[in-house]
């Protein structure tokens, strides 16, 4: 077992360098009952924190604790325990990136408290900062007779029964033949029941980190018994009460043991430490970090995270990298003043305004990597991350909108000039005008009005209001009638409506219909109304283009997540009406991150575009292919007779994506993992269908990648 001792020392050596001294509390020590949770950011100590319970443990308020390193507690350590702790000071030396230690700390009142410290190294900080997360709880005070632990046997028994890590020794059938006190505590079982006990009984089971059950055959004890090889330390959950949701999270390992005389493999030793406190905090922080990163990185809006003190860009999402033309490393070396072409004083004033108000909006000019200047609208807000204040800026490129606005301003100036001469212009001008006798229904148009819809006045014959209604799009008539009624009833000073009119060539064109009642009878009823028609088809086309851009992925041109979710909901509703089936494929590229890390994001982007083009070419017009973000794609197959047939294109996709590609002179090889879910002859909602596909994708990844898994949604 010495080869698997966490400290790399034998039990005798552990005693000699202070291990036994480290677990003995001072006779006058006062044991606090508090449990302290802490997180030490190894790269940015200012972002570290400790729970307020440290006041109960050490008698010192949390704000007075200096969290300058992973060993923040070193100034409080009992002098006799220092030697035994020096070998564990560097987190890089911790086995499996985790450690469990016992030592004494000086309280504010001068007494000593004996503590148990659980700690592990994880990536939870911004930019993937390495952090040490841990929990520290007080143990009872007590003393020990050194004479009773001087023999190797007694010393081994003493160490085994006083370490915080649980230890079980099993025979080759899996029955427990030796245990220590910590094992009984962790399993929450009477120590007397351990004799001949088997850990695979009805009341106890193991689950993996995803919550999935671990089969009896894959239990660490059975794995070692079957292979004769050590089972490396892994985070597992011990379900203490099946069905009650009581789970103790441990870091468990198992090793084969051999008879000291015969050398035969005759038993298995499992060791496990309770990491529930640290694991729960780490999992919660990881989930929060994941949610934030997904919201930040995968959002199609351009986003920057700015340090207000230095003005440096702290982070940028993929949309920002695409817009500005920088890599992530390059943009994070810039200050916002190096992108914003306004003066430094203007930029500083904007930062201060945002800090003071919490939220502000600005119009700026930003310079791209290629030197191009773009008009942008910046919505900036103050947020705190790990105790630090940042500016979260959402940037919109309004260059085209401003250009169009300038065009509209120019057009409005021309209209003003036109109105000034309006009394001098005879009908026959190029303005589209109309006059309507509301009581009789007669209507008059000028030649320009007819030209807008591709006719001559002669071709229109005798105009009437009914003839106009016949040309107007049926879906727009209701709104037009509503706005007319509001004007007739005096609730609006003039009539204005955008509507579609049938052109002579069969197309629908957009017109802006404006008018006003000029004559009323004695009873207040409208008699005569006049107005104009303006062709706004070009502006509507621009609006449609902008709307289409909002629904597509800017890199690949595929549907984005918003459009995909809408089409998924439509497909499910349609399948219920026509009694057909829906299949959903979630595709994630294997080893794509290595491509970006090795060849750079431009090569990665070209790879994504090539794969997107391949996916687009392999499916029907009715199918929906979308990029959900990063290297994740989704394929929706609606109206399928047999949804299991989705496995056929999945296999083809995996084969095609797995072939080597030459991009910018580099041979690139990636794989694809696919999760498939489907609704077959049952009612199904979009969220459930997506969750099942996501679960299937996880299983495909876990199953070795470059494969697919299928789960029925109902």
TAQUI-V602570 format. One record per residue. N is the residue number from 1. RES is the residue in one small letter. SS is DSSP state (@ for helix, = for strand, . for the rest). D_CENTER is the distance of its C-alpha to the mean C-alpha in Angstrom with 1 decimal. Layout:
N/RES/SS/D_CENTER  N/RES/SS/D_CENTER
This chain:
1/x/./42.5  2/x/@/42.9  3/x/@/40.8  4/x/@/37.8  5/x/./38.5  6/x/./35.3  7/x/./37.4  8/x/./39.2  9/x/./42.6  10/x/./45.1  11/x/@/45.7  12/x/@/49.0  13/x/@/47.3  14/x/@/44.7  15/x/@/47.7  16/x/@/49.5  17/x/./46.8  18/x/./46.2  19/x/@/43.9  20/x/@/46.5  21/x/@/47.0  22/x/@/43.2  23/x/./43.2  24/x/./46.3  25/x/./45.9  26/x/./48.6  27/x/./51.2  28/x/./50.7  29/x/./46.9  30/x/./45.2  31/x/./42.1  32/x/./39.4  33/x/./37.4  34/x/./34.1  35/x/=/31.0  36/x/=/29.1  37/x/=/25.3  38/x/=/24.5  39/x/=/21.9  40/x/=/23.5  41/x/=/21.6  42/x/./23.8  43/x/./23.2  44/x/./23.1  45/x/@/25.4  46/x/@/25.0  47/x/@/21.5  48/x/./22.9  49/x/=/23.7  50/x/=/26.0  51/x/./26.5  52/x/./29.5  53/x/./31.3  54/x/@/32.6  55/x/@/35.4  56/x/@/36.5  57/x/@/36.3  58/x/@/37.9  59/x/./39.3  60/x/./37.4  61/x/./34.9  62/x/@/31.3  63/x/@/31.8  64/x/@/34.7  65/x/./33.0  66/x/./32.4  67/x/./29.1  68/x/./30.2  69/x/./29.5  70/x/./28.4  71/x/./32.0  72/x/./32.0  73/x/./34.5  74/x/@/37.1  75/x/@/39.4  76/x/@/39.9  77/x/=/40.7  78/x/./44.2  79/x/@/46.3  80/x/@/47.2  81/x/@/43.6  82/x/@/42.7  83/x/@/44.2  84/x/@/42.3  85/x/@/38.9  86/x/@/39.3  87/x/@/38.3  88/x/@/34.8  89/x/./34.0  90/x/./31.9  91/x/@/28.5  92/x/@/28.9  93/x/@/31.9  94/x/./30.1  95/x/@/30.3  96/x/@/26.9  97/x/@/25.4  98/x/=/26.6  99/x/=/29.9  100/x/=/32.0  101/x/=/34.9  102/x/=/37.7  103/x/=/39.6  104/x/=/41.3  105/x/=/40.2  106/x/=/42.5  107/x/./41.9  108/x/./42.9  109/x/./46.2  110/x/./47.2  111/x/./46.7  112/x/=/44.6  113/x/=/41.7  114/x/=/40.9  115/x/=/37.0  116/x/=/34.8  117/x/=/31.8  118/x/=/28.7  119/x/=/26.3  120/x/=/23.8  121/x/=/22.0  122/x/=/18.2  123/x/=/15.6  124/x/./13.9  125/x/./15.0  126/x/@/13.9  127/x/@/14.3  128/x/@/14.3  129/x/./17.5  130/x/=/19.4  131/x/=/20.2  132/x/=/22.8  133/x/=/21.9  134/x/=/24.9  135/x/=/27.0  136/x/=/30.7  137/x/=/33.2  138/x/=/36.9  139/x/./39.4  140/x/./42.9  141/x/./45.7  142/x/./48.4  143/x/./50.6  144/x/./51.7  145/x/./55.1  146/x/@/54.8  147/x/@/57.8  148/x/@/56.1  149/x/@/53.5  150/x/./55.8  151/x/./56.4  152/x/@/53.7  153/x/@/53.5  154/x/@/53.2  155/x/@/50.8  156/x/@/48.5  157/x/@/48.7  158/x/@/48.1  159/x/@/45.0  160/x/@/43.7  161/x/@/44.2  162/x/@/42.8  163/x/./39.6  164/x/./36.4  165/x/./35.2  166/x/=/36.4  167/x/=/38.7  168/x/=/40.2  169/x/=/42.8  170/x/=/43.1  171/x/=/45.9  172/x/./45.2  173/x/./45.1  174/x/./42.2  175/x/=/44.3  176/x/=/43.9  177/x/=/47.0  178/x/=/45.8  179/x/=/43.2  180/x/./42.7  181/x/@/42.1  182/x/@/38.4  183/x/@/37.8  184/x/@/39.5  185/x/@/37.4  186/x/@/34.1  187/x/@/35.2  188/x/./36.7  189/x/./39.9  190/x/./43.6  191/x/@/44.7  192/x/@/47.8  193/x/@/45.8  194/x/@/44.6  195/x/./47.9  196/x/./47.5  197/x/./44.1  198/x/=/41.6  199/x/./37.9  200/x/./37.0  201/x/./38.8  202/x/./37.7  203/x/./36.4  204/x/./34.0  205/x/=/31.4  206/x/=/28.5  207/x/=/24.9  208/x/./22.3  209/x/./19.0  210/x/./17.4  211/x/./20.3  212/x/./22.3  213/x/=/26.0  214/x/./27.9  215/x/./31.2  216/x/@/34.5  217/x/@/35.1  218/x/@/31.9  219/x/./32.7  220/x/@/33.1  221/x/@/36.8  222/x/@/37.5  223/x/@/35.6  224/x/@/37.8  225/x/@/40.9  226/x/@/40.3  227/x/@/39.4  228/x/./41.2  229/x/./38.3  230/x/./36.1  231/x/=/32.8  232/x/=/30.4  233/x/=/28.6  234/x/=/25.5  235/x/=/23.5  236/x/=/24.8  237/x/=/25.2  238/x/=/28.7  239/x/=/29.1  240/x/=/32.2  241/x/=/32.9  242/x/./31.9  243/x/./30.4  244/x/./30.3  245/x/./26.7  246/x/=/28.3  247/x/=/26.4  248/x/=/27.3  249/x/=/24.9  250/x/=/26.9  251/x/=/27.0  252/x/=/29.8  253/x/=/32.0  254/x/=/35.3  255/x/=/38.2  256/x/=/41.5  257/x/=/44.7  258/x/=/48.1  259/x/./51.6  260/x/./53.2  261/x/./56.5  262/x/./55.9  263/x/./52.5  264/x/./51.3  265/x/=/47.7  266/x/=/48.4  267/x/=/45.4  268/x/=/41.7  269/x/=/40.1  270/x/=/36.7  271/x/=/35.2  272/x/=/32.1  273/x/=/30.8  274/x/=/29.1  275/x/./25.7  276/x/@/24.5  277/x/@/24.2  278/x/@/22.3  279/x/@/20.1  280/x/@/19.2  281/x/@/18.3  282/x/@/16.4  283/x/@/14.4  284/x/@/13.7  285/x/@/12.8  286/x/@/10.5  287/x/@/8.7  288/x/@/8.7  289/x/@/7.7  290/x/@/4.7  291/x/@/3.8  292/x/@/5.6  293/x/@/4.7  294/x/@/2.2  295/x/@/5.1  296/x/@/7.3  297/x/@/7.4  298/x/./7.3  299/x/./9.5  300/x/./13.0  301/x/./14.6  302/x/=/15.9  303/x/=/14.4  304/x/=/16.1  305/x/=/16.0  306/x/=/19.7  307/x/=/21.9  308/x/./24.6  309/x/./27.2  310/x/./27.3  311/x/./25.8  312/x/=/23.8  313/x/=/20.5  314/x/=/18.1  315/x/=/15.0  316/x/=/14.4  317/x/./11.8  318/x/@/13.0  319/x/@/14.8  320/x/@/16.7  321/x/@/17.7  322/x/@/19.0  323/x/@/20.8  324/x/@/22.4  325/x/./23.2  326/x/./22.2  327/x/./20.4  328/x/@/17.7  329/x/@/20.5  330/x/@/23.0  331/x/@/21.3  332/x/./20.5  333/x/./24.2  334/x/./25.1  335/x/=/26.0  336/x/@/25.2  337/x/@/29.0  338/x/@/29.1  339/x/./27.1  340/x/=/28.6  341/x/./32.2  342/x/./33.4  343/x/./35.4  344/x/@/34.0  345/x/@/35.5  346/x/@/33.7  347/x/@/30.3  348/x/@/31.2  349/x/@/32.3  350/x/@/29.1  351/x/@/27.1  352/x/@/29.7  353/x/@/29.6  354/x/@/25.8  355/x/@/26.2  356/x/@/29.2  357/x/@/27.9  358/x/./24.2  359/x/=/23.5  360/x/=/25.4  361/x/=/25.8  362/x/=/27.6  363/x/=/29.0  364/x/=/29.2  365/x/=/30.0  366/x/=/27.7  367/x/=/28.9  368/x/./27.0  369/x/./27.5  370/x/./30.3  371/x/./32.1  372/x/./31.5  373/x/=/31.3  374/x/=/29.0  375/x/=/29.2  376/x/=/26.0  377/x/=/25.1  378/x/=/23.0  379/x/=/21.3  380/x/=/20.8  381/x/=/19.9  382/x/=/20.3  383/x/=/17.5  384/x/=/17.8  385/x/=/15.6  386/x/./17.4  387/x/./20.6  388/x/=/20.7  389/x/=/20.9  390/x/=/19.1  391/x/=/19.4  392/x/=/16.4  393/x/=/18.0  394/x/=/17.2  395/x/=/19.8  396/x/=/21.5  397/x/=/24.1  398/x/./27.2  399/x/@/29.8  400/x/@/30.8  401/x/@/30.7  402/x/@/33.0  403/x/@/35.2  404/x/@/35.6  405/x/@/36.2  406/x/@/39.0  407/x/@/40.4  408/x/@/40.4  409/x/@/42.1  410/x/@/44.7  411/x/@/45.2  412/x/@/45.7  413/x/@/48.3  414/x/@/50.1  415/x/@/50.0  416/x/@/51.5  417/x/@/54.3  418/x/@/54.7  419/x/@/55.2  420/x/@/57.7  421/x/./59.8  422/x/@/59.0  423/x/@/62.4  424/x/@/64.1  425/x/./62.2  426/x/./63.7  427/x/./61.8  428/x/./61.4  429/x/./58.9  430/x/./55.6  431/x/./53.7  432/x/=/52.8  433/x/=/54.7  434/x/=/55.8  435/x/=/58.2  436/x/=/58.2  437/x/=/61.1  438/x/./59.1  439/x/./62.2  440/x/./63.4  441/x/./60.2  442/x/=/61.6  443/x/=/59.3  444/x/=/60.0  445/x/=/57.8  446/x/./58.5  447/x/@/58.4  448/x/@/55.1  449/x/@/53.4  450/x/@/54.6  451/x/@/53.5  452/x/@/49.9  453/x/./49.8  454/x/./52.0  455/x/./55.4  456/x/./58.7  457/x/@/60.2  458/x/@/62.9  459/x/@/60.5  460/x/@/58.9  461/x/./62.4  462/x/./63.1  463/x/./59.8  464/x/=/58.9  465/x/@/55.9  466/x/@/55.6  467/x/@/55.4  468/x/@/52.6  469/x/@/50.7  470/x/@/51.3  471/x/@/49.6  472/x/=/46.6  473/x/./43.4  474/x/@/43.7  475/x/@/40.2  476/x/@/41.1  477/x/@/44.5  478/x/@/43.3  479/x/@/41.4  480/x/@/44.4  481/x/@/46.8  482/x/@/44.8  483/x/@/44.8  484/x/@/48.5  485/x/@/49.3  486/x/@/47.6  487/x/@/49.7  488/x/@/52.9  489/x/./52.5  490/x/./52.0  491/x/./48.4  492/x/./47.5  493/x/./49.7  494/x/./49.0  495/x/=/47.4  496/x/=/44.4  497/x/=/42.4  498/x/=/40.3  499/x/=/41.3  500/x/=/41.8  501/x/=/45.3  502/x/=/46.6  503/x/./47.8  504/x/./51.0  505/x/./49.1  506/x/./47.0  507/x/./43.8  508/x/=/42.2  509/x/=/42.3  510/x/=/40.8  511/x/=/43.4  512/x/=/43.3  513/x/=/46.1  514/x/=/47.6  515/x/=/50.8  516/x/=/53.0  517/x/=/55.9  518/x/=/59.0  519/x/=/61.7  520/x/=/61.8  521/x/./64.8  522/x/./66.5  523/x/./64.4  524/x/./61.1  525/x/./60.3  526/x/=/58.8  527/x/=/61.4  528/x/=/60.1  529/x/=/56.8  530/x/=/55.9  531/x/=/52.8  532/x/=/51.1  533/x/=/48.6  534/x/=/46.2  535/x/=/44.4  536/x/./40.7  537/x/@/39.6  538/x/@/38.3  539/x/@/36.1  540/x/@/34.8  541/x/@/34.0  542/x/@/32.0  543/x/@/30.1  544/x/@/29.4  545/x/@/28.3  546/x/@/25.8  547/x/@/24.6  548/x/@/24.3  549/x/@/22.3  550/x/@/19.8  551/x/./19.4  552/x/=/19.3  553/x/./17.2  554/x/./19.1  555/x/./19.2  556/x/./20.4  557/x/./21.7  558/x/./20.2  559/x/=/18.9  560/x/./15.4  561/x/@/13.0  562/x/@/15.0  563/x/@/18.3  564/x/@/17.3  565/x/@/16.4  566/x/@/19.8  567/x/@/21.7  568/x/@/20.4  569/x/@/21.7  570/x/@/24.9  571/x/@/25.5  572/x/@/25.3  573/x/@/27.8  574/x/@/30.0  575/x/@/30.1  576/x/@/31.3  577/x/@/34.1  578/x/@/35.3  579/x/./34.8  580/x/./32.7  581/x/=/29.7  582/x/=/26.1  583/x/=/24.2  584/x/=/20.5  585/x/=/19.5  586/x/=/16.0  587/x/=/16.6  588/x/=/14.9  589/x/=/17.0  590/x/=/18.4  591/x/./19.1  592/x/@/17.6  593/x/@/16.3  594/x/@/20.0  595/x/@/21.1  596/x/@/19.2  597/x/@/20.3  598/x/@/23.9  599/x/@/24.7  600/x/./22.3  601/x/@/19.7  602/x/@/22.6  603/x/@/23.6  604/x/@/20.1  605/x/@/19.9  606/x/@/23.4  607/x/@/22.4  608/x/@/19.6  609/x/@/22.2  610/x/@/24.8  611/x/@/22.7  612/x/@/21.8  613/x/@/25.5  614/x/@/26.4  615/x/@/24.2  616/x/@/25.6  617/x/@/29.1  618/x/./28.9  619/x/./28.2  620/x/./30.2  621/x/./30.1  622/x/./29.1  623/x/./26.0  624/x/=/22.7  625/x/=/20.8  626/x/=/17.4  627/x/=/14.8  628/x/=/11.3  629/x/=/10.0  630/x/./10.8  631/x/./13.3  632/x/=/12.3  633/x/=/15.1  634/x/=/16.4  635/x/=/20.1  636/x/=/21.7  637/x/=/25.3  638/x/=/27.1  639/x/=/30.7  640/x/=/31.2  641/x/./34.3  642/x/./33.1  643/x/@/29.3  644/x/@/30.0  645/x/@/31.0  646/x/@/27.4  647/x/@/27.8  648/x/@/30.3  649/x/@/28.1  650/x/@/25.3  651/x/@/28.0  652/x/@/29.1  653/x/@/25.6  654/x/@/25.2  655/x/@/28.8  656/x/@/28.4  657/x/@/25.1  658/x/./26.6  659/x/./29.6  660/x/./29.9  661/x/=/29.4  662/x/=/31.0  663/x/=/28.9  664/x/./30.6  665/x/./33.1  666/x/=/30.5  667/x/=/30.5  668/x/=/26.9  669/x/./26.2  670/x/./22.9  671/x/=/22.4  672/x/=/20.5  673/x/=/19.2  674/x/=/19.3  675/x/=/18.6  676/x/=/21.1  677/x/=/21.5  678/x/=/24.3  679/x/=/26.3  680/x/./29.9  681/x/./32.5  682/x/./30.6  683/x/./28.6  684/x/./24.9  685/x/./22.0  686/x/@/19.0  687/x/@/16.4  688/x/@/18.6  689/x/@/19.1  690/x/@/15.4  691/x/@/14.9  692/x/@/18.0  693/x/@/17.1  694/x/@/13.8  695/x/@/16.1  696/x/@/18.7  697/x/@/16.4  698/x/@/15.7  699/x/@/19.5  700/x/@/20.3  701/x/@/18.3  702/x/@/20.1  703/x/./23.3  704/x/./23.6  705/x/./21.4  706/x/./23.1  707/x/./24.0  708/x/=/23.0  709/x/=/23.0  710/x/=/23.8  711/x/=/23.3  712/x/=/25.2  713/x/./23.3  714/x/./26.6
